[in-house]
Amino acid sequence: MLEIVLNSFMYTCLALLAGLIIIQMVPRERGLDRVIPNRFMLIVAMFIPLIQLGYLIGLGRTYANFFSISLLDGIVTAMGEHILGTSFFLVLLFAVLILILIIFTQKLNRFVRSGLQFILFLGIIFAVSLSSHSASLTDGYASGAISNAIHLLSMALWTGPLFIVSLYAKHLTNGKKFHQWFSALAVFSLLLVSTSGFVMMGEIAPEYVNSWMLTYGQLLVIKHILIAPLLIFGFRHLLALSGKGASLSIEEKQRSFRFESIFVLAVFIVTAMLTESEPPHNVLRTLQNEPFSPIMNAFLTEPLIENQLIAFSPSVWSGLLLGAAAFLFFGGLFVAWWFKRTWVTVTVSIAFVLSFYVGLMTSTGPGDIPVNLTVHETVEEAINVNREDEELEPITTWPLTDESFAVIFMENERHLVAERLKEEPDGYRKYLDAEVEIENGFLTGGDQFMDTFMFIENDWVDVETISTYVTLGYVTEEIEEVRIHFAHETVEVSVEDQVFFYVQSMNQTLEEAHEYELLDGDGNVVQTVEKRQFVHEGHVH
């Protein structure tokens, strides 16, 4: 609950700070005819590092409970060992510099001062993004932070001036001139929000429809639907300010901006709630630890069997609802253009949200079962699941636990594959997410090829950890042992039937550079193979 409140305040403060800086940069005749008090910006800029400190205290409390240490020691540990500590210090630095500019540069040209403040604001955006979900879940940490930073920045540029105008609409100098730059900025920001959102969604929730079975997916689809009222109100304000729509009084104009701001705050709150839910990188795997969404369960007309996904299959009823939602959306655009009363636009927008959401939920039904979880009589039968038309040649098996082992096999004399199987009293059962494959290894690598695969989520191990590394390789007949040099340790792995295999799991992330030393029967190093990086998520071409 604390993180939801903190995130809601953080998004609001970032938007307000962006709006204050932008409005300050805009010439008076294109913005507001009054000077916004400096103390407003001072308060907003001061709150951002305080909110970031709140995150840090929350993490420190978790460390304190886990390691049985004091809260102060937990906070100090979080500051020194977690990316959130780095993020906090950077946010604090940039915020203090903004405060200095506000207090001590009053005589400086306001365009120069605002430009410097905007550069520091970009620093705050990136610092906040360093500790985001997107940064922690993407294969490339920096790419996740950058995607999140672009998403936050575009959100702030779009909603920030909107917040400020909703507070000071009575001081709007010239609606047409304001619309000329703000509409362009809003469209540009919307495109950035959409693009960066799709990039992050592809990393965090690649199974979009299936994610509706989880609380995270429900919140995500609600957030996306709530964007539509913002588009309707944006259309209303574009026409009203440009003089092509209904002529709004000053009071009605401010009321309209304030209702749009309320929808923005609703999006912020839903986004903040997303941080309290488990991101469904793999829906079936997440369902092993997270409950099935009771909302989704209420809409399903048929119960799902074990490990079954959902599918988008509209019925006549759901089709009518989706058609009604489309009518309400375009009707909302007409209402926004024609009617002066803001409550009419608000009513149609809410009706659209409800009908579209119910239409989507009632369009779902039982879908595929992605993995055959039956018990198979033989190892060959188990590995042939989803490969019925393939030519498979088992090479060897590798013990993992008392009840499970890895089977390593050749596929079509091209690919080298390893899968984890569980030994049952009456046969063998496939694990849901435990497979690595070196595609075309026997063609491109010839007599010798190897790789180490990095997993964030997987079934190779039974205990949840931050990272799992699976090494698979094929070598020549003279090689009897492989020495693998990782950043943290060196391990020696035996070779069986020209194959070597190794699994390790830990609560840290290794440096990617590693190497393999291939040893003959006398222990002599025949060859050293160096690798610059791991293969992520278990599949390499």
C-alpha positions, 0 to 999 in steps of 0.5 A, a space after each residue: 500500500 505504501 508503494 502505491 501511495 508513493 508512486 502516485 505522488 511521484 508521478 504527480 510531482 514529476 508531471 507538475 515539475 515538468 508543467 511548471 518548467 514548461 509554462 515558465 519557458 513559454 512566452 507570456 502571450 502563449 501561456 499564463 498572464 501571471 507568474 506562478 509562485 516560486 514556492 510552488 516549484 520549490 515544494 514540488 522539487 523538494 517532494 521528489 527526493 523525499 518520495 524516493 527516500 520513502 522507497 528506500 526506507 521501505 526497502 530498508 525495512 525489508 532488509 531489516 526484517 529479512 536479516 534481523 537487523 535494525 531499520 537504520 542498518 537496513 536503510 544503510 544496506 539498501 543505500 550501498 547495495 541496491 540500485 535504489 540507493 544510487 537512484 536516490 542520491 542522483 535524484 537528491 543531487 538533481 533536485 538540490 541543483 534545481 532548488 539552487 537555480 530557483 533560489 539564487 538565479 532570479 535575475 538570470 534570463 528566465 529562458 536560460 534558467 528554465 532550460 537548465 532546470 529542464 536538463 536537471 529534470 531529465 536527470 531526475 527522470 533517468 535517475 528514477 527510471 534506474 530503479 523501475 520494473 522495466 529496468 530490472 526485468 529487461 535483458 539489457 538493464 540500460 535499455 529498460 531504464 531508457 525505455 522507462 525514462 522515455 515513458 515517464 518523460 513523455 507522460 510528464 510533458 503531456 500531463 504537466 502543462 495540463 495540470 498547471 492549466 487546470 489550476 490556473 485556467 483563468 489566467 490563460 492569455 490566448 487559447 489559440 496561441 496556447 493550443 498551437 504549441 501544447 497540441 503539438 507537444 501533446 501529440 508528440 508525447 502521446 506517440 512517445 508514450 505509446 512507443 515506449 509503452 509497447 516496448 516495456 509491455 513486450 518485456 514485462 507482459 508479453 502475453 497480454 491477453 493471458 495476463 488478464 488472468 492476473 491482477 497485473 494484467 487486469 490493472 494494465 488493461 484498465 490503464 490502457 482503457 483509461 487513455 481513451 477519455 484523455 484522447 476525448 478531452 484532448 480533442 475537446 480542448 484542441 477544438 475549444 482553444 482553436 475556436 473550432 469547437 464549442 465556445 466554453 466560458 472561462 469557468 467551463 474551460 477550467 472545469 473541463 481541464 480539471 476533469 481531464 486531470 482527474 482521469 490522468 490521476 486515475 491513470 497514475 493511481 492504476 499505474 502505481 497499483 501495478 508496482 504492487 503486482 507481480 509482472 507476468 513475464 510468464 503467465 503460467 509460471 506466475 500463476 504458480 505463486 500468484 492467485 487467479 484474478 477473481 474479476 477474470 474468474 467472474 467473467 469466464 463462462 467455462 472453468 479452466 482446467 489445470 495450466 490452461 490459458 485464455 483466448 480472445 473469442 468474442 460472442 454475440 453479447 461481447 461483440 455488441 458491447 464492443 460495438 457499443 464502446 466504439 459508438 460511445 468513443 466516437 460519440 464522445 468525440 462528437 459530444 466533446 466538440 458540440 456540447 458546452 457542458 463538461 458533465 456530458 463529456 464525462 458521462 460518455 467517457 465513463 460509459 465508454 470505459 465500462 462498456 469497453 472493459 466488460 466487452 473485452 472481459 466477456 470476449 475471453 474463454 478457455 484457450 490453449 494448454 501450451 505444455 502437455 503435462 501428462 506422464 509419459 512412459 518413456 524419455 523419448 515420448 516425453 521429449 517428442 511432445 510438440 516435436 511429433 514431426 521431428 527426428 530426435 536422437 537422445 544423447 545422454 541424461 544428466 542428474 539434477 535432483 533426486 527426482 529430476 534429470 536433464 535429457 540432452 538430445 539432437 534434433 534433425 541432426 542440426 540442433 542440440 537441446 536439453 530439457 528437464 524431466 521429472 521421474 514419476 512412479 509411472 513415467 516421466 513428466 516435462 517441466 513447464 519452462 526448462 529447455 535450452 537449445 543451440 540451434 544449428 549447432 551441428 551445422 555452424 559449430 561443427 564438431 564443437 560448440 557451447 554456450 551458457 544461458 541466463 534465465 530470470 524465470 525458469 524451472 531448471 531449479 526448484 528454489 526461486 533466485 535472481 539468476 539461473 545459468 545453464 551451460 550446454 556444450 558439444 565437444 570432440 571425442 578427445 575432450 574428457 573434461 571442461 573447466 568453465 571460468 565464470 567471474 565468481 568461480 571456476 567449475 570443472 564439468 565432466 564430459 559424457 558422450 561428447 556432451 557437457 552440462 552444468 546448472 547454477 542458480 544464485 541471488 546475484 547477476 554474473 559478469 557476462 565474460 566467461 571462458 571454457 577450457 577443454 581438457 583431454 584425458 591427461 588433464 592437458 588444455 587442448 583449447 580455450 574458448 572465450 565468450 563475451 556474453 551469455 545467451 538470454 532466456 535459453 535459445 540461441 541461433 
